[in-house]
């Protein structure tokens, strides 16, 4: 072989290695950000587990999941939409953002109040939500603030103010932990409403980080621009359908377990579910960065997907092997009853990292190809499979049954999605793709943040 082909081969290998290093560096940054906030989240639930009854923790976990799910619903897709819209505007960014924040915050609060008043009729385990006017009001405020914060975070990324977004989330994580510690010390026999109220207080106080953002507006009007916001309702609806399809199962499972099994059982399930969500950060972040890099530069797309798939699956193997001996002592930090009840379910749910690797890469492939519309029925079908399997399993076998049912639904989902992922990662898949440049990276980061930071 002549020197020229050898040189070309070596240069190609160096380029591939460099791309993989950039991919791992960016993914590591995303995971690091999420881990920093989730560490405080673990601390929050650790304080709750040692300061409140197991039943109260189970109800509070379901309430926080419900607040987050209702917040996602109330965003109406505006966060993802504004993330792409605001960078293209030379003026009027804050007026459009303020309109979106007012609409989503009010809608979230309305949904929260409706849920707090009706959910106890469906399950007595949710009776704490409307036990008093204050408990219902704090839950409604939490749902509204969650919606507002989700839209705000994605808009800040679109405006290239990611530092503010990160600062807000860190303040949120720290303040809610301090607030819960104060409740545990000062309030005797505090119920679950104090736990989710501390969560809502953390979101509210984290918004103070934005004072300088609004003070230095450089002539940008603050009056809400509802007219332009109304004109965006069509595209926003598309974003909302995709976002809800991806997040509903993850946020609704603890609510289902609370309603079908019991509050104390859901406390153990929720802690195991939180650990599982931390594990999922690795394949999620890798697939998102692969999407961003593939959209900006379609060359070697299949190579990147093969790389992220193998790294994600390798991580899944290591995580499951580590959890075989470590799950029980890890859960024992929260209390012996948590370890006794949730060790088995955690082992089961950790297996979900394998099919979730396929799911996250499937979504990344369709994001990159701009074909999320065609993927939406499959995504929503998978959501129904996960929730249906979890509900049937919970009815038949408690929290272990819920874990098995969720995993079974997820595996069926992965089998359907797997073909597209394998094709995208094949050596023949490098083909012309619609480039998106730097905007793809913003979308990837925003999608990752929406999927992780607000729930811990």
URJO-V186674 format. One record per pair of residues at least 4 apart in sequence whose ideal C-beta (glycine too) atoms are under 6 Angstrom apart, sorted by sequence separation. I is the first residue (numbers start at 1). J is the second residue. D is the distance in whole Angstrom. If there is no record, write none. Layout:
BEGIN
((I,J,D) (I,J,D))
END
This chain:
BEGIN
((1,5,5) (3,7,6) (24,28,6) (28,32,6) (31,35,6) (34,38,6) (47,51,6) (48,52,5) (52,56,4) (75,79,5) (77,81,6) (78,82,6) (81,85,6) (82,86,5) (89,93,5) (92,96,6) (94,98,6) (100,104,6) (101,105,6) (104,108,6) (115,119,5) (131,135,5) (141,145,6) (171,175,6) (182,186,6) (183,187,5) (190,194,4) (193,197,6) (212,216,6) (232,236,5) (244,248,5) (247,251,6) (248,252,6) (256,260,6) (257,261,5) (261,265,4) (266,270,6) (269,273,6) (280,284,6) (281,285,6) (290,294,6) (300,304,6) (308,312,6) (315,319,6) (322,326,5) (323,327,5) (326,330,5) (334,338,4) (338,342,6) (339,343,6) (342,346,6) (345,349,6) (352,356,5) (375,379,6) (384,388,6) (385,389,6) (393,397,6) (397,401,2) (414,418,6) (418,422,6) (436,440,4) (449,453,5) (52,57,5) (156,161,4) (157,162,5) (366,371,5) (396,401,5) (424,429,5) (120,126,5) (130,136,5) (366,372,5) (86,93,5) (119,126,4) (120,127,4) (183,190,5) (294,301,4) (331,338,5) (332,339,4) (394,401,6) (49,57,6) (156,164,5) (157,165,6) (258,266,4) (331,339,4) (393,401,4) (394,402,4) (48,57,5) (156,165,4) (257,266,5) (366,375,4) (393,402,5) (119,129,6) (120,130,6) (129,139,5) (183,194,5) (293,304,6) (328,339,5) (331,342,5) (393,404,5) (153,165,5) (257,269,5) (331,343,6) (390,402,5) (393,405,3) (116,129,4) (117,130,5) (392,405,5) (116,130,5) (290,304,5) (183,198,6) (290,305,6) (328,343,5) (390,405,5) (254,270,5) (327,343,5) (389,405,4) (390,406,4) (389,406,6) (82,100,6) (180,198,4) (290,308,5) (179,198,4) (327,346,5) (389,408,5) (116,136,4) (327,347,6) (386,406,5) (389,409,3) (287,308,6) (78,100,4) (176,198,5) (179,201,5) (286,308,4) (116,139,5) (176,199,5) (386,409,4) (385,409,4) (386,410,6) (286,311,6) (176,202,3) (286,312,5) (112,139,5) (113,140,4) (175,202,4) (323,350,5) (385,412,6) (112,140,4) (385,413,6) (75,104,5) (283,312,4) (74,104,5) (172,202,5) (175,205,5) (320,350,5) (109,140,5) (112,143,3) (172,203,6) (382,413,4) (111,143,6) (74,107,4) (282,315,5) (74,108,3) (172,206,4) (108,143,5) (109,144,3) (171,206,4) (108,144,4) (71,108,5) (74,111,6) (316,353,4) (168,206,5) (171,209,5) (316,354,5) (105,144,5) (108,147,3) (279,319,5) (70,111,5) (168,209,5) (70,112,5) (105,147,6) (167,209,5) (104,147,4) (105,148,4) (104,148,6) (313,357,6) (312,357,4) (101,148,5) (104,151,5) (164,213,6) (100,151,5) (142,196,6) (149,203,5) (345,399,5) (349,403,5) (145,200,6) (345,400,5) (348,403,4) (352,407,5) (355,410,5) (362,417,4) (365,420,6) (344,400,5) (348,404,6) (351,407,6) (355,411,5) (358,414,4) (97,155,5) (135,193,4) (142,200,3) (145,203,4) (345,403,4) (352,410,5) (359,417,6) (362,420,6) (138,197,4) (141,200,5) (145,204,6) (348,407,6) (355,414,3) (358,417,5) (362,421,5) (365,424,4) (358,418,5) (361,421,5) (138,200,6) (128,191,6) (271,334,5) (358,421,5) (128,192,5) (370,434,5) (128,193,6) (271,338,6) (59,128,5) (86,155,6) (268,338,5) (272,342,4) (79,150,5) (83,154,4) (87,158,5) (71,143,6) (75,147,5) (79,151,4) (86,158,4) (70,143,4) (74,147,4) (78,151,5) (82,155,4) (86,159,5) (268,341,4) (272,345,5) (276,349,4) (287,360,4) (291,364,4) (295,368,5) (80,154,6) (83,157,6) (268,342,4) (272,346,4) (279,353,5) (283,357,4) (287,361,5) (290,364,6) (294,368,5) (67,142,4) (71,146,3) (75,150,5) (79,154,4) (83,158,4) (67,143,5) (71,147,4) (75,151,5) (82,158,6) (280,356,5) (284,360,5) (291,367,5) (283,360,5) (287,364,4) (291,368,5) (68,146,6) (67,146,5) (71,150,6) (309,425,6) (305,424,5) (306,425,5) (305,425,4) (102,224,6) (94,217,6) (302,425,6) (99,224,4) (94,220,5) (95,221,5) (98,224,5) (99,225,5) (99,226,5) (302,429,4) (94,222,6) (95,223,6) (302,430,5) (96,225,5) (301,430,6) (95,225,4) (99,229,4) (242,372,5) (269,399,4) (37,169,5) (44,176,6) (60,192,4) (64,196,6) (96,228,6) (40,173,4) (44,177,5) (47,180,5) (51,184,4) (59,192,4) (63,196,4) (125,258,5) (261,394,5) (43,177,5) (47,181,6) (245,379,4) (249,383,5) (256,390,6) (260,394,4) (265,399,5) (56,191,6) (60,195,4) (64,199,6) (241,376,6) (245,380,5) (248,383,5) (252,387,6) (256,391,5) (260,395,6) (298,433,4) (37,173,5) (44,180,6) (56,192,4) (60,196,5) (123,259,4) (40,177,5) (249,386,4) (253,390,5) (257,394,6) (261,398,5) (125,263,5) (245,383,6) (249,387,5) (295,436,4) (296,437,5) (296,440,5) (257,402,5) (295,440,3) (48,195,5) (292,440,5) (292,441,4) (81,232,6) (292,444,4) (291,444,5) (81,235,6) (81,236,5) (288,444,4) (78,236,5) (81,239,5) (77,236,4) (80,239,4) (76,236,6) (288,448,5) (77,239,3) (77,240,3) (285,448,6) (76,240,5) (72,247,5) (69,251,4) (68,251,5) (65,251,5) (65,254,4) (66,255,6) (65,255,6) (62,254,5) (61,254,5) (62,255,5) (62,258,4) (59,263,5) (62,266,6) (58,263,4) (58,264,6) (55,263,4) (58,266,4) (55,264,5) (58,267,4) (61,270,3) (54,264,4) (57,267,4) (54,267,5) (38,278,6) (34,281,5) (31,281,5) (31,285,5) (30,285,4) (27,285,4) (27,286,5) (27,289,4) (26,289,5) (23,289,5) (158,442,6) (169,453,5) (49,334,4) (157,442,6) (49,335,5) (20,307,6) (157,445,6) (157,446,5) (154,446,4) (153,449,6) (83,442,6) (83,446,5) (68,455,5) (41,456,3) (37,453,5) (30,448,5) (34,452,4) (38,456,4) (37,456,6))
END
